[in-house]
Amino acid sequence: MSQPRVPGESDDRLELSCGEAIAVTDLDLGMREFACDCGSTHAVVMDVHPATRFLPEFLVEVLREVTETTSEEMTEFDTPHLMGMVIEEFPGSVVSHDATDEPDVGCGLLWVSEFDSRRLHEILVELIVELMEHAVSHGDEQALSEFERQMLEFDVAEFVQEYRGDRDFEAETPYDDRE
């Protein structure tokens, strides 16, 4: 038998990788991470968040040009593809939820990772660099050598810090409903 509830309130709970559960409706569009009862801070990503949350616009445009998508619903490279890369690399570290039938949530897909938003950002940049290296490896040796040389000078943590500063992500405060 179904339980009575307030109209418009979702009773969907999202089981996190840390073992805690949160109400899906506790997540909002502006949220990038939240302080969990487990003591960790978890990153929140929604399909409505642009890929430029993590990568510069020029790189997102290049990825859209060179990446073929196989989904009729997601016709161009975007945030769901980025999160798919993380899920593939770190199975069990990211939970996803299809919220398309939940009008109070405001997005279609959402992901909560065991990582905080900065670490998730670093992971995504590392995965894109690996993807780029793989693509360049199919070219000539000179291009691969040049790419590898440039990557020796590239510091992911420094890039993420600078990018987040430019995007003013540090001004965001983690959501904490325990206060």
C-alpha positions in Angstrom: 0.0 0.0 0.0 1.3 3.5 -0.8 2.1 5.9 2.0 0.4 9.2 2.2 2.6 12.3 1.5 2.3 15.9 0.7 1.5 16.5 -3.0 4.6 17.5 -4.9 7.0 15.9 -2.4 9.1 13.1 -3.6 9.8 10.2 -1.4 12.7 9.1 -3.6 15.9 8.6 -1.6 19.2 8.4 -3.3 21.5 5.8 -1.7 25.0 7.2 -1.8 28.3 5.3 -2.2 29.2 6.2 1.4 26.1 4.3 2.7 24.0 7.4 3.6 20.8 8.3 1.8 19.4 11.7 0.8 16.1 12.9 -0.5 16.4 13.7 -4.2 14.4 16.8 -3.6 17.1 18.1 -1.2 19.3 18.7 -4.3 18.9 21.9 -6.2 20.2 23.3 -9.5 22.7 25.6 -7.8 24.2 22.9 -5.7 27.7 21.7 -6.6 28.5 19.7 -3.5 27.1 19.1 0.0 28.3 18.1 3.4 27.0 14.6 4.1 26.2 13.0 7.4 29.0 10.5 6.8 31.5 13.4 7.3 32.5 13.8 3.7 31.7 16.4 1.1 30.1 14.9 -2.0 30.1 16.6 -5.5 26.7 17.0 -7.1 26.4 17.2 -10.9 23.2 17.6 -13.0 22.7 17.2 -16.7 21.7 20.8 -16.8 25.2 21.8 -15.6 27.2 22.7 -18.7 30.4 20.8 -19.5 32.1 24.2 -19.2 31.7 23.7 -15.5 34.8 21.5 -15.8 36.4 22.4 -19.2 37.0 25.6 -21.2 34.5 26.4 -23.9 37.0 25.9 -26.7 37.8 22.3 -25.5 34.1 21.5 -25.2 33.5 22.7 -28.7 36.4 20.5 -30.0 35.1 17.5 -28.1 31.6 18.1 -29.6 33.1 18.2 -33.1 35.2 15.1 -32.8 33.0 12.9 -30.6 30.3 10.8 -32.1 27.4 10.1 -29.8 25.2 7.1 -30.2 22.2 8.4 -28.2 19.2 10.0 -29.8 18.5 11.9 -26.6 22.0 13.2 -26.1 23.1 14.3 -29.6 26.3 16.1 -28.6 29.1 15.6 -26.1 28.1 17.1 -22.8 28.0 16.6 -19.0 26.4 13.2 -19.1 29.3 11.9 -21.3 31.8 13.4 -18.8 30.1 11.7 -15.9 29.9 8.4 -17.9 33.7 8.6 -18.1 34.0 9.0 -14.3 31.6 6.1 -13.7 33.5 3.9 -16.0 36.8 4.7 -14.4 35.5 4.7 -10.8 32.6 2.2 -10.6 30.8 2.4 -7.4 32.1 5.9 -6.6 29.3 7.8 -8.3 25.6 7.2 -8.0 23.2 8.4 -10.6 19.5 9.1 -10.6 17.0 9.7 -13.4 14.8 12.5 -12.1 12.9 13.1 -15.4 9.6 12.3 -13.7 10.3 14.5 -10.7 9.3 18.1 -11.5 10.5 19.3 -8.1 14.1 18.4 -8.9 14.6 20.5 -12.0 16.9 18.2 -14.0 16.7 15.0 -15.8 19.8 13.2 -14.6 21.9 13.8 -11.5 25.0 12.3 -10.1 26.5 12.4 -6.6 30.1 11.3 -6.2 32.1 10.1 -3.2 34.6 12.9 -4.2 34.2 16.5 -3.4 33.7 18.9 -6.3 37.4 19.9 -6.6 38.6 16.3 -6.7 35.8 15.4 -9.2 37.0 18.3 -11.3 40.6 17.0 -11.2 39.5 13.5 -12.2 37.5 14.8 -15.2 40.5 16.8 -16.4 42.8 13.8 -16.0 40.3 11.6 -18.0 40.1 14.2 -20.8 43.9 14.4 -21.0 44.0 10.6 -21.3 41.3 10.7 -24.0 43.3 13.4 -25.9 46.5 11.4 -25.6 44.8 8.3 -27.0 43.4 10.4 -29.9 46.9 11.9 -30.6 48.5 8.4 -30.5 46.6 7.6 -33.6 48.4 10.4 -35.4 52.0 10.7 -36.3 54.9 10.2 -33.9 55.9 13.9 -34.0 52.4 15.0 -32.8 52.4 12.4 -30.0 55.9 13.5 -28.9 54.9 17.1 -28.8 51.7 16.3 -26.9 53.6 14.2 -24.4 56.2 17.0 -24.0 53.4 19.6 -23.3 51.7 17.2 -20.8 54.9 17.0 -18.8 54.5 20.8 -18.2 50.7 20.5 -17.5 49.7 20.4 -13.8 46.1 19.2 -13.4 45.7 20.5 -9.9 47.1 24.0 -10.9 44.8 24.1 -13.9 41.7 23.2 -11.8 42.6 25.8 -9.2 43.0 28.5 -11.8 39.9 27.4 -13.8 37.8 27.3 -10.6 39.1 30.7 -9.6 38.2 32.2 -13.0 34.8 30.6 -12.8 34.5 31.7 -9.1 33.6 28.2 -7.8 35.3 28.9 -4.6 32.6 31.5 -3.7 30.2 28.6 -3.5 29.6 27.1 0.0 28.8 23.5 0.6 25.2 22.8 1.4 25.0 21.4 4.9 21.5 20.6 6.3 23.0 19.5 9.6 23.3 23.0 10.9 
